[in-house]
């Protein structure tokens, strides 16, 4: 599939099946089949007897560039948060029913967290995920429930009712707490980063239960999220 997309040059808006086969060296029958599959997921769009690159590619490109810009702007604030709290700091985005970790700055005595840069975890079982779900459209919550509230840690929320009640409290306070929901012995507090009142990412601080009073860390995390929000808004102006 990548060969077909790479066949489009800088000035090409649409290409025929024969031309795609010639440029890629892929048999015409295979090109026709691949093009049909790519049309089905929005990567190609039919233009009469030819095809052009689909809107899905532009959506993915926009999402990827957004991730980079959020990380670049957020990084100095994340570093300050780690310095102030001495805990592991995360930056994550919501992708479907999962959170994807864009950046992690590990604390000196960090617990063995299940997260990793570029890795995914179910949104309902993480502080950053709950912070993002609390401000997302109802369809996002419905998708998470439909995917199944799987258990990751000893206290993962596995029923829709308690999750709804917790998300309401998060929406009111701006802070999402997690206690042993993603892994044993781990506490976390998270807050959403917003753009145009919409949550686009979340920042969190995580540490060992018993070694950190995570509720005392909450205001610093919330302030960091607000600072990143202001910096993103200023950068876009």
HELIX and SHEET records of a PDB file:
HELIX    1   1 UNK A    2  UNK A    6  1                                   5    
HELIX    2   2 UNK A   17  UNK A   24  1                                   8    
HELIX    3   3 UNK A   28  UNK A   40  1                                  13    
HELIX    4   4 UNK A   55  UNK A   85  1                                  31    
HELIX    5   5 UNK A  123  UNK A  125  5                                   3    
HELIX    6   6 UNK A  127  UNK A  134  1                                   8    
HELIX    7   7 UNK A  138  UNK A  147  1                                  10    
HELIX    8   8 UNK A  160  UNK A  173  1                                  14    
HELIX    9   9 UNK A  214  UNK A  236  1                                  23    
SHEET    1   A 3 UNK A  15  UNK A  16  0                                        
SHEET    2   A 3 UNK A  50  UNK A  53 -1                                        
SHEET    3   A 3 UNK A  44  UNK A  47 -1                                        
SHEET    1   B 6 UNK A 120  UNK A 122  0                                        
SHEET    2   B 6 UNK A  98  UNK A 105 -1                                        
SHEET    3   B 6 UNK A  88  UNK A  95 -1                                        
SHEET    4   B 6 UNK A 198  UNK A 208 -1                                        
SHEET    5   B 6 UNK A 186  UNK A 195 -1                                        
SHEET    6   B 6 UNK A 176  UNK A 179 -1                                        
END                                                                             
